[in-house]
């Protein structure tokens, strides 16, 4: 396939939607630094430019090569997660690996590796095998090992998104409903055990979620200020650079976890709805591509990446609006964070490779 044909087959509308979100993120980060491109907005725009170039570059990679390397990617991701436990860095946690002044968060990239490994496993199984629960056990190991390692960091938000994204692939592969309901019942029965495994600060976040007014100046401060900022924005917001909660630094982590709240304060309910609409279009576009590709591996990969983007958005928005406990989850392509943005663009690149090389992959 010639370079021109590859360029014509790339789903450019995904990059268009991504560009809109990056632009909104750059404006939000510019406002978060009180009208300055330093230190967040400028870097965010540069990283996005590199990420979009990465999408085009991955589109030229033969999708059959990505399939062959899927288990290797998973093994490398697990090794990086193990390395984090030894040489990891962070404020009270071990989530990043610093290499030559560049910080890498392996748990973010692991989500892509898990999706690829699950897609390859289920893509090689016959439909008859998928009727028996025993053939799903390897997939739970593919999800469970990285999930446990990420929980050890600890990073509950990323672990949950990995879990949800992986289960979306398992469900799409044809998991019978009787197994779905049985799994839900098992999880509910295991809630007391899971509660005992949580760290003290994670338990505090859950209790704060249930009753944020119990400690307004302590554990409930973040979500309380977030709700105040969202409510004060009204329908059309206070205006760019005019958000009092964010500009006066009442809103915590406004450049990462609570950037959606800051946008709501400055651009109002309309601004928030616009962002959610772009995410919806982005997710639907990727899921539509999953119907256009022919191989089962490509279909499951696209479904997993589409749902990964959706869960990124859903967990963050639900967190800052009080529908979920504060677990620390960035808003994709808008929050400041290099590895999370890199992960999303790598996912888009893999989707682009799937649609570009679909005919060659179909015969593999």
C-alpha positions, -999 to 999 in steps of 0.1 A, spaced: 0 0 0 14 34 -10 20 62 15 -8 83 -2 -34 55 2 -24 51 38 -29 88 44 -63 87 27 -75 58 48 -65 74 82 -96 83 102 -88 120 103 -121 128 121 -106 112 152 -77 137 151 -102 165 145 -122 156 177 -89 151 196 -77 186 184 -109 202 197 -103 186 231 -66 196 231 -76 232 223 -101 232 252 -74 217 274 -48 243 264 -72 272 271 -81 256 305 -44 252 314 -37 287 303 -64 299 327 -52 276 354 -18 293 353 -36 327 355 -30 337 319 3 322 311 15 294 287 40 284 314 42 258 329 12 237 316 -5 251 285 26 253 263 38 218 271 3 205 267 1 218 231 35 206 222 28 171 236 -5 170 216 14 179 184 38 151 190 9 127 198 -9 135 166 23 128 146 25 96 165 -10 86 154 0 91 117 33 72 123 15 42 139 -10 42 110 19 32 88 27 2 110 13 -31 96 -15 -41 119 -5 -78 117 28 -67 134 9 -51 162 -10 -84 166 22 -105 167 37 -82 193 6 -79 216 18 -104 242 53 -89 241 37 -55 249 19 -70 278 50 -87 292 70 -54 289 42 -35 307 42 -60 335 80 -57 338 77 -19 340 50 -22 367 74 -44 387 102 -19 381 79 9 395 78 -11 428 116 -9 430 126 24 415 93 42 412 88 78 423 60 100 434 46 120 463 39 93 489 33 68 461 53 49 435 37 54 401 64 70 379 97 60 364 121 89 357 144 84 327 167 112 317 144 139 333 113 124 316 87 108 339 68 78 326 37 63 342 37 26 331 2 20 345 -13 42 317 4 23 289 -5 -10 305 -42 -3 296 -33 -5 259 -12 -36 264 -41 -54 282 -66 -45 255 -42 -58 228 -35 -90 247 -72 -97 253 -81 -90 217 -54 -114 205 -65 -141 229 -102 -140 220 -94 -135 184 -77 -169 183 -106 -187 200 -136 -203 183 -171 -194 192 -178 -229 205 -150 -226 231 -164 -193 244 -195 -211 257 -174 -226 285 -162 -205 314 -129 -222 316 -117 -205 284 -123 -171 300 -98 -178 329 -67 -168 309 -83 -134 301 -90 -128 338 -53 -134 345 -44 -109 317 -65 -83 335 -59 -94 371 -21 -94 372 -16 -58 360 -47 -48 381 -30 -61 413 3 -45 405 -13 -11 399 -33 -14 431 1 -19 449 14 15 438 -14 25 449 -35 39 421 -71 30 424 -83 52 396 -61 38 369 -66 2 382 -104 6 379 -101 20 343 -79 -9 333 -104 -33 349 -134 -17 331 -117 -15 298 -105 -51 300 -140 -63 310 -155 -44 280 -133 -65 257 -142 -97 275 -179 -89 273 -176 -80 236 -159 -113 230 -192 -130 238 -193 -136 276 -227 -152 283 -250 -132 305 -251 -159 331 -214 -154 337 -219 -116 338 -246 -118 366 -225 -144 385 -195 -122 383 -215 -92 396 -228 -113 425 -193 -125 433 -180 -89 433 -208 -77 456 -201 -106 480 -164 -97 480 -170 -60 489 -161 -65 526 -128 -82 516 -120 -55 491 -127 -28 517 -102 -44 540 -75 -42 512 -80 -4 507 -55 20 521 -66 44 549 -67 74 525 -88 54 500 -113 45 527 -115 82 537 -123 91 501 -151 66 500 -166 78 533 -162 114 521 -181 104 489 -210 91 510 -210 122 532 -188 151 520 -203 175 545 -188 156 574 -154 173 569 -158 203 547 -123 217 554 -106 183 554 -113 152 534 -144 168 518 -127 200 507 -119 189 472 -154 177 461 -171 206 480 -150 232 461 -156 214 429 -194 215 433 -193 252 443 -173 260 411 -196 240 389 -227 255 403 -214 291 402 -207 287 365 -244 287 356 -255 281 320 -228 300 302 -201 305 328 -183 335 343 -161 340 313 -126 330 303 -100 338 331 -129 349 353 -135 318 375 -131 329 411 -127 294 426 -99 285 402 -82 319 399 -81 323 437 -68 287 441 -97 274 460 -101 246 434 -74 219 440 -56 201 412 -73 224 387 -47 215 360 -53 177 362 -81 159 380 -105 190 384 -99 207 350 -135 198 340 -148 217 370 -127 248 360 -141 247 325 -176 245 340 -170 276 361 -156 296 332 -178 283 303 -207 271 323 -230 241 317 -229 248 280 -191 244 279 -193 211 299 -220 197 276 -199 207 245 -170 187 259 -191 157 267 -206 158 232 -171 157 216 -162 127 238 -194 110 228 -187 116 191 -151 103 196 -163 71 213 -190 64 187 -166 70 159 -141 44 172 -170 19 179 -182 25 143 -147 16 131 -149 -16 150 -179 -26 128 -160 -17 96 -129 -38 102 -131 -75 94 -108 -94 117 -119 -103 152 -87 -90 167 -92 -56 150 -128 -55 162 -120 -62 198 -91 -39 198 -112 -10 186 -139 -17 211 -114 -18 239 -98 15 229 -131 32 224 -143 21 258 -110 31 274 -115 67 262 -151 65 275 -141 53 309 -114 79 311 -140 106 307 -168 89 327 -147 83 358 -132 119 358 -166 136 353 -184 114 378 -156 120 403 -156 158 401 -194 160 402 -197 138 433 -211 107 415 -180 87 423 -153 89 451 -123 110 443 -99 84 429 -74 105 408 -83 102 372 -73 127 344 -97 139 317 -82 126 285 -66 151 262 -76 180 284 -59 174 318 -22 181 321 -3 148 319 22 134 294 17 97 298 -21 98 298 -21 119 266 5 96 251 -17 65 259 -48 80 242 -29 90 211 -12 55 209 -47 41 211 -59 63 182 -28 52 162 -37 16 167 -73 22 156 -59 40 125 -36 11 117 -65 -13 121 -86 5 95 -57 12 72 -44 -23 70 -77 -41 76 -75 -61 43 -40 -74 50 -49 -82 86 -81 -100 75 -60 -127 58 -36 -132 88 
